């Protein structure tokens, strides 16, 4: 008899979601779906607001990655003003984004995912969390907490607040880094480097033995990859052009501008999720599946451009025998990016421009249509605004990194479920592995669900004894 196994809620992610696993009459998995069941609606209720308010408003989408929306929104505002921001403003924005990537990746690895690696997939779920990690390995847990604190405090030193700093604005930033803030960063960098290298050594050691099979099972399939690259193909997180590569490392499209995203990105919808399904338009839906985020950024770039991170990137590519295609290696990619961020913060903190007060350009409404792009911790983020002559928003479109990974996340949970689940007896540890397939992508669901329109609805009428009397789908 066929049946459906539901994991609700999916734990240790940001936001609300569930997974449905569909079993056939023989108890084998026929399909699995990742349902995003929350709706935010920022695209609609921002209409009518001045575009100058958008950086502050869209930062409130998420408390984990507000900097990502600050930057994408401010870059869109730069284009509406048609101004070139001062060099100091770009460097300061870059520093804040590097700090944001550091703190978010630290949260993902140490708090949300490492309990699976360090405590075991089948360990007691009541203990398989950050508190269990603190009990089992207090030094490592403390180091992870302090690494995240480092990133958050750099954000605070720049923007006066750790969360929702109203600092990045159209035209630049409000203020430079203070000499005291600069010295704090210099003093704390050695500890941050130590933790990043500790985590890299620990995870690489587990990949050799303990986690070797997960590489082949957790989202191992060919897709395209998309991300920003610099003018010489180097790793980029703030500016640059968009590049698509395939699973063999071939460049599929290069030098793409965010202004033309409609030409290469499509957005499909399904009746069972609030989350849109972006795809690479030339290949159609769903064949145009692509991935964004840490692993994608490392796959699309030729090199990172810092000594330590480039060395680790080469080790990752050697491990994979070329292009790393397993979504499980997102965890590895995050650690490499933390190291890259720390090295780039170290370079920037010695640049005199970060103390310069010339960090904002001013202008009026000179463009009525603009697209801004930046790399959020979870991948490429687009903000598209259309305004009237007074700068009031007429239309908003947000293409979020988590949404762009939606096709891949669904394929990942189906692959894991089909590998592990056979028959009616399904231990909790196997369901945890299915959940962990989603945690590879570190999704931010609060960021990702904004489109308005005819949204799906599933209503069930259940009797007091638990019998399903009727159900209606919209």
C-alpha positions, -999 to +999 in steps of 0.1 A: +000+000+000+014+034-010+019+060+017+035+094+024+061+101+051+061+138+061+090+155+079+073+186+095+090+208+104+124+206+088+148+214+117+180+234+119+172+257+090+161+294+089+123+295+082+095+270+080+093+240+056+084+203+054+094+174+033+070+148+018+084+114+009+062+093-014+064+055-011+050+031-036+032-002-028+066-020-024+078+006+002+103+022-023+106+060-027+089+072-058+095+109-052+102+135-025+093+171-023+106+201-003+076+223+006+082+259+017+051+268+037+057+304+048+049+336+028+064+370+033+051+393+005+078+420+005+076+424-032+040+436-030+039+457+002+070+477-008+051+492-037+045+529-032+075+533-008+104+556-017+133+535-031+156+552-006+139+533+022+144+499+006+178+491+020+163+495+055+130+477+047+144+447+029+171+442+055+142+433+078+134+403+056+159+383+076+179+386+108+205+361+096+216+378+064+203+415+065+236+427+051+229+409+018+197+429+013+213+461+024+239+457-003+217+445-031+192+473-024+218+500-021+234+489-053+200+492-070+196+526-055+231+536-069+218+529-104+186+548-099+207+578-087+231+571-116+261+578-093+295+563-090+301+557-053+334+567-038+362+541-036+360+542+002+323+533+001+329+502-021+357+490+002+336+495+033+306+477+017+330+449+008+342+446+043+307+444+057+298+417+032+329+396+040+319+399+077+284+388+069+295+358+049+319+348+078+292+350+105+265+333+084+288+304+074+300+300+110+263+297+121+256+272+094+286+250+100+290+250+138+254+255+150+232+239+124+252+212+106+282+200+127+260+182+153+253+156+125+290+152+118+303+153+153+275+136+173+263+112+146+234+110+122+216+085+145+223+102+178+195+113+201+177+142+184+173+158+218+210+161+220+219+165+183+221+203+184+244+231+194+237+224+231+247+188+226+278+199+208+287+223+237+284+193+261+305+170+239+331+194+227+329+227+245+362+241+231+351+236+195+316+250+202+330+280+219+354+286+190+325+285+165+304+309+186+333+333+188+340+331+150+304+341+144+307+368+170+338+382+151+318+386+119+288+401+137+310+426+156+328+437+124+293+445+111+286+464+143+319+483+141+309+495+106+272+500+109+267+506+147+244+475+149+249+438+144+215+433+128+196+456+105+223+483+104+209+514+086+244+521+072+245+511+035+225+536+015+221+545-022+252+564-031+275+547-006+276+543+032+269+567+061+302+566+078+337+551+077+353+526+100+367+542+131+403+538+141+392+520+172+371+496+152+400+490+128+422+481+158+396+457+172+395+438+139+433+436+137+434+423+173+407+396+167+418+383+133+444+358+146+418+340+167+394+339+137+420+324+114+428+298+141+392+287+143+388+286+105+418+264+101+408+242+129+374+236+114+389+229+079+413+204+094+385+187+113+361+185+084+387+173+059+397+146+083+361+133+086+357+133+048+385+108+045+366+082+065+336+091+085+317+111+059+331+096+027+298+080+016+278+112+020+297+128-008+282+103-032+247+104-018+239+139-007+230+158-039+255+143-062+242+151-097+252+173-127+238+209-128+249+243-139+265+267-114+261+305-113+279+332-095+297+365-098+334+366-109+359+394-111+374+408-143+401+381-143+378+353-134+386+355-097+362+348-068+338+377-063+312+385-036+301+421-043+306+432-079+317+417-112+298+399-139+277+367-138+291+334-151+275+300-157+296+268-157+287+232-160+297+201-140+327+195-162+340+230-156+331+244-190+319+280-192+284+280-205+278+318-204+301+346-192+302+383-187+264+385-181+250+416-166+223+416-139+205+442-160+197+415-185+186+387-160+153+383-178+172+370-208+188+341-189+167+334-158+132+322-157+110+317-127+085+288-126+060+279-099+046+247-085+012+242-067+028+226-036+053+253-025+054+291-020+090+291-032+096+299-069+117+277-091+143+298-110+160+281-140+185+289-167+162+301-195+181+288-225+177+252-213+140+256-201+123+242-170+133+220-153+163+211-174+178+245-166+186+235-130+215+254-116+231+259-082+243+291-064+261+297-032+295+287-017+300+256-039+288+274-070+311+304-064+341+281-060+331+263-092+326+293-114+358+312-104+393+304-117+409+312-083+401+330-051+431+353-050+443+348-015+471+324-005+454+302+021+420+300+004+435+292-030+455+263-014+423+249+002+404+254-031+429+232-049+426+206-022+388+205-027+392+202-065+418+174-060+394+156-037+366+158-063+389+149-092+380+181-109+347+200-103+331+192-070+295+184-078+282+169-045+259+193-025+274+177+006+306+197-002+288+229+004+300+225+040+336+223+028+331+253+005+317+274+034+348+268+054+370+278+025+350+309+020+354+318+057+391+316+052+389+337+020+368+363+038+392+366+067+422+370+043+404+397+024+393+415+056+430+415+066+439+431+033+411+457+036+417+467+072+452+480+062+437+501+034+436+538+044+404+543+024+384+524+051+390+554+074+381+580+048+351+602+054+345+606+017+322+577+014+289+589-001+277+603-034+245+622-038+220+625-067+184+626-078+162+601-096+179+596-130+169+561-139+134+546-135+144+509-138+174+493-121+188+459-110+213+454-083+232+421-076+254+409-048+265+376-034+247+366-002+261+338+019+236+314+003+242+327-033+235+354-058+208+379-048+190+402-073+169+433-064+149+448-093+131+481-088+109+502-111+102+537-098+082+568-109+097+602-114+094+609-077+113+577-068+083+558-055+084+521-062+059+508-088+072+472-090+097+451-071+112+417-079+135+398-056+153+368-068+167+351-037+196+326-036+175+299-018+149+300-045+176+295-071+186+263-053+150+251-052+152+226-080+185+212-066+171+210-031+142+189-043+164+167-063+187+162-033+160+151-009+147+127-035+181+112-041+189+108-003+154+093+004+157+068-025+191+056-012+182+052+024+145+044+027+132+009+018+101-006+033+079+006+061+104+007+089+121+041+087+144+050+117+146+086+127+183+087+118+174+081+081+148+109+081+175+131+097+198+124+067+170+135+044+167+168+064+204+172+062+203+172+025+184+205+028+209+218+054+237+214+028+222+245+011+217+264+044+184+277+030+170+310+042+132+306+037+122+340+052+142+356+024+128+336-003+090+337-005+076+370-017+056+366-049+019+375-046-009+359-066-028+326-065-009+307-039-013+270-031-036+258-003-041+223+011-070+220+035-077+187+054-108+178+074-098+153+101-122+135+124-116+133+162-103+097+158-077+109+133-095+097+101-092+119+071-127+129+060-120+152+031-093+173+016-093+202-008-064+216-029-063+250-046 
